[in-house]
Amino acid sequence: MTTKTDEAALGYEQARDELIEVVRRLEAGGTSLEESLALWERGEELAKVCRRWLDGARARLDAALAESGLGGGADEEG
């Protein structure tokens, strides 16, 4: 079983690759209900890790664009 510390240490690519493997195994079938539930729960954890990485990258990009004055986008009037 993984811990929150283990999840925090996962890079985006690692989490994404493991999530792809979890989905592949679930789609292939042939697992017990217990194993399927464990895979599903792991997939949910990995998806959260990926989302945190993507949210962080988006925040950094937004900050960099705002700092450079290039932050104009669809949300701004003009």
The first five atom37 places (N, CA, C, CB, O) and aatype in JSON, in Angstrom:
{
  "aatype": [12, 16, 16, 11, 16, 3, 6, 0, 0, 10, 7, 18, 6, 5, 0, 1, 3, 6, 10, 9, 6, 19, 19, 1, 1, 10, 6, 0, 7, 7, 16, 15, 10, 6, 6, 15, 10, 0, 10, 17, 6, 1, 7, 6, 6, 10, 0, 11, 19, 4, 1, 1, 17, 10, 3, 7, 0, 1, 0, 1, 10, 3, 0, 0, 10, 0, 6, 15, 7, 10, 7, 7, 7, 0, 3, 6, 6, 7],
  "atom_mask": [
    [1, 1, 1, 1, 1],
    [1, 1, 1, 1, 1],
    [1, 1, 1, 1, 1],
    [1, 1, 1, 1, 1],
    [1, 1, 1, 1, 1],
    [1, 1, 1, 1, 1],
    [1, 1, 1, 1, 1],
    [1, 1, 1, 1, 1],
    [1, 1, 1, 1, 1],
    [1, 1, 1, 1, 1],
    [1, 1, 1, 0, 1],
    [1, 1, 1, 1, 1],
    [1, 1, 1, 1, 1],
    [1, 1, 1, 1, 1],
    [1, 1, 1, 1, 1],
    [1, 1, 1, 1, 1],
    [1, 1, 1, 1, 1],
    [1, 1, 1, 1, 1],
    [1, 1, 1, 1, 1],
    [1, 1, 1, 1, 1],
    [1, 1, 1, 1, 1],
    [1, 1, 1, 1, 1],
    [1, 1, 1, 1, 1],
    [1, 1, 1, 1, 1],
    [1, 1, 1, 1, 1],
    [1, 1, 1, 1, 1],
    [1, 1, 1, 1, 1],
    [1, 1, 1, 1, 1],
    [1, 1, 1, 0, 1],
    [1, 1, 1, 0, 1],
    [1, 1, 1, 1, 1],
    [1, 1, 1, 1, 1],
    [1, 1, 1, 1, 1],
    [1, 1, 1, 1, 1],
    [1, 1, 1, 1, 1],
    [1, 1, 1, 1, 1],
    [1, 1, 1, 1, 1],
    [1, 1, 1, 1, 1],
    [1, 1, 1, 1, 1],
    [1, 1, 1, 1, 1],
    [1, 1, 1, 1, 1],
    [1, 1, 1, 1, 1],
    [1, 1, 1, 0, 1],
    [1, 1, 1, 1, 1],
    [1, 1, 1, 1, 1],
    [1, 1, 1, 1, 1],
    [1, 1, 1, 1, 1],
    [1, 1, 1, 1, 1],
    [1, 1, 1, 1, 1],
    [1, 1, 1, 1, 1],
    [1, 1, 1, 1, 1],
    [1, 1, 1, 1, 1],
    [1, 1, 1, 1, 1],
    [1, 1, 1, 1, 1],
    [1, 1, 1, 1, 1],
    [1, 1, 1, 0, 1],
    [1, 1, 1, 1, 1],
    [1, 1, 1, 1, 1],
    [1, 1, 1, 1, 1],
    [1, 1, 1, 1, 1],
    [1, 1, 1, 1, 1],
    [1, 1, 1, 1, 1],
    [1, 1, 1, 1, 1],
    [1, 1, 1, 1, 1],
    [1, 1, 1, 1, 1],
    [1, 1, 1, 1, 1],
    [1, 1, 1, 1, 1],
    [1, 1, 1, 1, 1],
    [1, 1, 1, 0, 1],
    [1, 1, 1, 1, 1],
    [1, 1, 1, 0, 1],
    [1, 1, 1, 0, 1],
    [1, 1, 1, 0, 1],
    [1, 1, 1, 1, 1],
    [1, 1, 1, 1, 1],
    [1, 1, 1, 1, 1],
    [1, 1, 1, 1, 1],
    [1, 1, 1, 0, 1]
  ],
  "atom_positions": [
    [[0.84, -1.18, 0.0], [0.0, 0.0, 0.0], [0.89, 1.24, 0.0], [-0.96, 0.0, 1.21], [1.93, 1.26, 0.65]],
    [[0.47, 2.26, -0.72], [1.26, 3.48, -0.78], [0.77, 4.47, 0.26], [1.21, 4.1, -2.18], [-0.38, 4.42, 0.7]],
    [[1.67, 5.35, 0.64], [1.32, 6.38, 1.61], [1.26, 7.72, 0.91], [2.33, 6.42, 2.76], [1.67, 7.85, -0.25]],
    [[0.76, 8.72, 1.61], [0.7, 10.08, 1.06], [2.1, 10.57, 0.71], [0.02, 11.04, 2.05], [2.28, 11.3, -0.26]],
    [[3.1, 10.18, 1.51], [4.48, 10.56, 1.23], [4.93, 9.96, -0.1], [5.41, 10.12, 2.36], [5.59, 10.63, -0.89]],
    [[4.57, 8.7, -0.33], [4.92, 8.06, -1.59], [4.27, 8.79, -2.77], [4.49, 6.59, -1.58], [4.91, 9.01, -3.8]],
    [[3.0, 9.17, -2.6], [2.29, 9.87, -3.66], [2.93, 11.22, -3.94], [0.81, 10.06, -3.29], [3.07, 11.62, -5.1]],
    [[3.34, 11.93, -2.88], [3.95, 13.24, -3.05], [5.27, 13.14, -3.8], [4.15, 13.91, -1.7], [5.67, 14.07, -4.49]],
    [[5.94, 12.0, -3.67], [7.23, 11.81, -4.32], [7.08, 11.44, -5.8], [8.02, 10.74, -3.61], [8.05, 11.51, -6.55]],
    [[5.87, 11.06, -6.21], [5.65, 10.68, -7.6], [5.69, 11.89, -8.5], [4.31, 9.96, -7.75], [5.05, 12.91, -8.23]],
    [[6.45, 11.79, -9.56], [6.42, 12.83, -10.58], [5.19, 12.65, -11.45], [0.0, 0.0, 0.0], [4.53, 11.61, -11.4]],
    [[4.88, 13.67, -12.24], [3.7, 13.61, -13.1], [3.77, 12.41, -14.04], [3.57, 14.9, -13.91], [2.8, 11.65, -14.16]],
    [[4.9, 12.24, -14.69], [5.03, 11.16, -15.67], [4.89, 9.78, -15.02], [6.37, 11.25, -16.39], [4.28, 8.88, -15.59]],
    [[5.46, 9.63, -13.83], [5.34, 8.36, -13.11], [3.88, 8.07, -12.78], [6.19, 8.38, -11.82], [3.38, 6.96, -13.0]],
    [[3.19, 9.07, -12.24], [1.79, 8.89, -11.87], [0.94, 8.61, -13.1], [1.26, 10.13, -11.13], [0.06, 7.75, -13.07]],
    [[1.19, 9.34, -14.18], [0.43, 9.14, -15.41], [0.64, 7.74, -15.96], [0.82, 10.19, -16.46], [-0.31, 7.07, -16.35]],
    [[1.89, 7.3, -15.99], [2.19, 5.98, -16.53], [1.56, 4.88, -15.69], [3.69, 5.77, -16.61], [1.03, 3.9, -16.23]],
    [[1.61, 5.04, -14.37], [0.98, 4.04, -13.51], [-0.54, 4.06, -13.68], [1.36, 4.28, -12.04], [-1.18, 3.01, -13.66]],
    [[-1.11, 5.25, -13.84], [-2.55, 5.36, -14.06], [-2.95, 4.67, -15.37], [-2.98, 6.84, -14.09], [-3.98, 4.0, -15.42]],
    [[-2.17, 4.84, -16.4], [-2.43, 4.16, -17.67], [-2.44, 2.65, -17.48], [-1.39, 4.55, -18.73], [-3.29, 1.95, -18.03]],
    [[-1.49, 2.15, -16.7], [-1.42, 0.71, -16.43], [-2.63, 0.23, -15.63], [-0.12, 0.37, -15.67], [-3.17, -0.84, -15.89]],
    [[-3.05, 1.02, -14.65], [-4.23, 0.67, -13.86], [-5.46, 0.58, -14.77], [-4.47, 1.71, -12.73], [-6.22, -0.38, -14.69]],
    [[-5.64, 1.56, -15.62], [-6.78, 1.57, -16.54], [-6.72, 0.35, -17.47], [-6.82, 2.88, -17.36], [-7.73, -0.3, -17.72]],
    [[-5.52, 0.06, -17.98], [-5.36, -1.09, -18.87], [-5.79, -2.38, -18.17], [-3.89, -1.21, -19.35], [-6.5, -3.21, -18.74]],
    [[-5.35, -2.53, -16.92], [-5.7, -3.75, -16.17], [-7.19, -3.84, -15.89], [-4.92, -3.8, -14.85], [-7.78, -4.92, -15.96]],
    [[-7.79, -2.7, -15.56], [-9.24, -2.71, -15.31], [-10.01, -3.03, -16.59], [-9.69, -1.35, -14.75], [-10.99, -3.78, -16.55]],
    [[-9.59, -2.46, -17.71], [-10.28, -2.72, -18.97], [-10.1, -4.15, -19.44], [-9.77, -1.77, -20.04], [-10.99, -4.71, -20.08]],
    [[-8.97, -4.75, -19.12], [-8.71, -6.13, -19.54], [-9.59, -7.12, -18.79], [-7.24, -6.48, -19.32], [-9.88, -8.2, -19.3]],
    [[-10.01, -6.74, -17.59], [-10.85, -7.64, -16.8], [-10.05, -8.79, -16.25], [0.0, 0.0, 0.0], [-8.82, -8.77, -16.24]],
    [[-10.77, -9.81, -15.79], [-10.12, -10.99, -15.26], [-9.59, -10.83, -13.86], [0.0, 0.0, 0.0], [-8.84, -11.68, -13.39]],
    [[-9.96, -9.75, -13.18], [-9.52, -9.56, -11.81], [-10.71, -9.78, -10.88], [-8.9, -8.15, -11.6], [-11.87, -9.63, -11.28]],
    [[-10.4, -10.11, -9.66], [-11.47, -10.3, -8.68], [-12.08, -8.94, -8.34], [-10.92, -11.0, -7.39], [-11.51, -7.89, -8.64]],
    [[-13.23, -8.99, -7.72], [-13.89, -7.75, -7.31], [-13.0, -6.97, -6.35], [-15.25, -8.05, -6.65], [-12.87, -5.75, -6.46]],
    [[-12.38, -7.66, -5.42], [-11.51, -7.01, -4.45], [-10.32, -6.33, -5.14], [-11.0, -8.04, -3.42], [-9.99, -5.19, -4.84]],
    [[-9.7, -7.05, -6.08], [-8.57, -6.48, -6.8], [-9.01, -5.31, -7.68], [-7.88, -7.55, -7.65], [-8.3, -4.31, -7.78]],
    [[-10.17, -5.44, -8.31], [-10.69, -4.35, -9.14], [-10.94, -3.1, -8.31], [-11.99, -4.78, -9.83], [-10.63, -1.99, -8.75]],
    [[-11.5, -3.27, -7.12], [-11.73, -2.12, -6.25], [-10.42, -1.48, -5.81], [-12.54, -2.55, -5.02], [-10.32, -0.26, -5.75]],
    [[-9.43, -2.3, -5.51], [-8.12, -1.77, -5.12], [-7.49, -1.01, -6.29], [-7.18, -2.91, -4.66], [-6.9, 0.06, -6.09]],
    [[-7.62, -1.55, -7.49], [-7.1, -0.85, -8.67], [-7.83, 0.47, -8.88], [-7.23, -1.74, -9.92], [-7.2, 1.49, -9.18]],
    [[-9.14, 0.45, -8.73], [-9.94, 1.67, -8.9], [-9.48, 2.75, -7.9], [-11.45, 1.37, -8.72], [-9.29, 3.91, -8.26]],
    [[-9.32, 2.34, -6.63], [-8.89, 3.29, -5.61], [-7.5, 3.84, -5.92], [-8.89, 2.62, -4.23], [-7.25, 5.03, -5.74]],
    [[-6.61, 2.98, -6.38], [-5.27, 3.44, -6.75], [-5.36, 4.41, -7.92], [-4.35, 2.25, -7.11], [-4.65, 5.42, -7.95]],
    [[-6.21, 4.11, -8.88], [-6.39, 5.0, -10.02], [-6.89, 6.37, -9.59], [0.0, 0.0, 0.0], [-6.44, 7.39, -10.11]],
    [[-7.82, 6.4, -8.63], [-8.31, 7.67, -8.1], [-7.19, 8.47, -7.45], [-9.45, 7.44, -7.09], [-7.08, 9.68, -7.65]],
    [[-6.34, 7.79, -6.68], [-5.2, 8.45, -6.04], [-4.24, 9.02, -7.07], [-4.47, 7.47, -5.12], [-3.78, 10.15, -6.95]],
    [[-3.95, 8.22, -8.09], [-3.03, 8.66, -9.14], [-3.6, 9.83, -9.94], [-2.71, 7.5, -10.09], [-2.87, 10.74, -10.32]],
    [[-4.9, 9.8, -10.19], [-5.54, 10.9, -10.91], [-5.42, 12.2, -10.11], [-7.02, 10.58, -11.19], [-5.21, 13.26, -10.68]],
    [[-5.54, 12.11, -8.79], [-5.39, 13.29, -7.93], [-3.97, 13.83, -7.99], [-5.76, 12.96, -6.48], [-3.76, 15.04, -8.04]],
    [[-3.0, 12.92, -7.99], [-1.59, 13.33, -8.1], [-1.38, 14.07, -9.42], [-0.64, 12.1, -8.0], [-0.76, 15.14, -9.44]],
    [[-1.87, 13.51, -10.5], [-1.73, 14.14, -11.81], [-2.41, 15.51, -11.82], [-2.32, 13.25, -12.92], [-1.85, 16.48, -12.34]],
    [[-3.6, 15.6, -11.26], [-4.33, 16.87, -11.23], [-3.56, 17.92, -10.45], [-5.73, 16.67, -10.62], [-3.51, 19.08, -10.86]],
    [[-2.96, 17.53, -9.32], [-2.17, 18.5, -8.54], [-0.99, 19.01, -9.35], [-1.66, 17.86, -7.23], [-0.69, 20.2, -9.33]],
    [[-0.31, 18.11, -10.07], [0.81, 18.53, -10.91], [0.34, 19.48, -11.99], [1.5, 17.31, -11.54], [0.97, 20.51, -12.23]],
    [[-0.76, 19.15, -12.65], [-1.26, 20.0, -13.73], [-1.75, 21.34, -13.21], [-2.39, 19.3, -14.47], [-1.53, 22.37, -13.84]],
    [[-2.42, 21.35, -12.05], [-2.86, 22.61, -11.45], [-1.67, 23.48, -11.08], [-3.73, 22.33, -10.2], [-1.69, 24.69, -11.29]],
    [[-0.64, 22.86, -10.54], [0.58, 23.61, -10.19], [1.26, 24.18, -11.42], [0.0, 0.0, 0.0], [1.73, 25.32, -11.41]],
    [[1.32, 23.4, -12.48], [1.94, 23.88, -13.72], [1.13, 25.03, -14.29], [2.06, 22.75, -14.75], [1.7, 26.0, -14.79]],
    [[-0.2, 24.94, -14.23], [-1.07, 26.0, -14.74], [-0.86, 27.29, -13.93], [-2.55, 25.57, -14.68], [-0.8, 28.38, -14.51]],
    [[-0.76, 27.16, -12.61], [-0.56, 28.34, -11.76], [0.78, 29.0, -12.08], [-0.62, 27.94, -10.28], [0.87, 30.23, -12.14]],
    [[1.82, 28.19, -12.28], [3.13, 28.75, -12.62], [3.1, 29.45, -13.97], [4.2, 27.66, -12.62], [3.69, 30.52, -14.14]],
    [[2.42, 28.84, -14.93], [2.3, 29.45, -16.25], [1.53, 30.77, -16.17], [1.62, 28.49, -17.23], [1.93, 31.76, -16.77]],
    [[0.42, 30.76, -15.45], [-0.38, 31.99, -15.3], [0.45, 33.09, -14.64], [-1.64, 31.71, -14.47], [0.39, 34.25, -15.05]],
    [[1.22, 32.73, -13.6], [2.05, 33.71, -12.91], [3.12, 34.27, -13.84], [2.71, 33.09, -11.67], [3.38, 35.47, -13.84]],
    [[3.73, 33.4, -14.62], [4.77, 33.85, -15.55], [4.18, 34.77, -16.62], [5.47, 32.65, -16.21], [4.79, 35.77, -16.99]],
    [[3.01, 34.43, -17.12], [2.36, 35.27, -18.13], [1.95, 36.61, -17.55], [1.14, 34.55, -18.71], [2.09, 37.64, -18.21]],
    [[1.44, 36.62, -16.34], [1.05, 37.87, -15.69], [2.27, 38.75, -15.46], [0.33, 37.59, -14.36], [2.21, 39.97, -15.66]],
    [[3.35, 38.14, -15.05], [4.59, 38.89, -14.79], [5.14, 39.5, -16.06], [5.64, 38.0, -14.15], [5.69, 40.61, -16.02]],
    [[5.02, 38.81, -17.17], [5.56, 39.3, -18.43], [4.61, 40.23, -19.16], [5.92, 38.15, -19.32], [4.97, 40.83, -20.17]],
    [[3.39, 40.35, -18.64], [2.4, 41.21, -19.29], [1.74, 40.56, -20.48], [0.0, 0.0, 0.0], [1.03, 41.23, -21.23]],
    [[1.94, 39.26, -20.66], [1.35, 38.54, -21.78], [0.14, 37.75, -21.35], [2.36, 37.63, -22.41], [-0.28, 36.84, -22.06]],
    [[-0.43, 38.08, -20.22], [-1.51, 37.29, -19.66], [-2.85, 37.49, -20.31], [0.0, 0.0, 0.0], [-3.83, 36.91, -19.83]],
    [[-2.96, 38.28, -21.37], [-4.25, 38.51, -22.02], [-4.84, 37.21, -22.49], [0.0, 0.0, 0.0], [-4.15, 36.36, -23.06]],
    [[-6.13, 37.06, -22.26], [-6.77, 35.82, -22.66], [-8.25, 36.03, -22.85], [0.0, 0.0, 0.0], [-8.72, 37.16, -22.86]],
    [[-8.95, 34.96, -23.01], [-10.39, 35.01, -23.29], [-11.16, 35.6, -22.11], [-10.93, 33.61, -23.61], [-12.27, 36.1, -22.31]],
    [[-10.61, 35.57, -20.9], [-11.32, 36.09, -19.74], [-11.27, 37.61, -19.66], [-10.74, 35.5, -18.49], [-12.05, 38.21, -18.93]],
    [[-10.36, 38.24, -20.4], [-10.22, 39.68, -20.33], [-11.04, 40.35, -21.41], [-8.75, 40.08, -20.45], [-11.17, 39.85, -22.53]],
    [[-11.59, 41.52, -21.04], [-12.32, 42.3, -22.03], [-11.33, 43.14, -22.81], [-13.41, 43.2, -21.37], [-10.25, 43.48, -22.33]],
    [[-11.73, 43.48, -24.03], [-10.8, 44.35, -24.73], [-10.98, 44.32, -26.12], [0.0, 0.0, 0.0], [-10.27, 45.01, -26.86]]
  ]
}
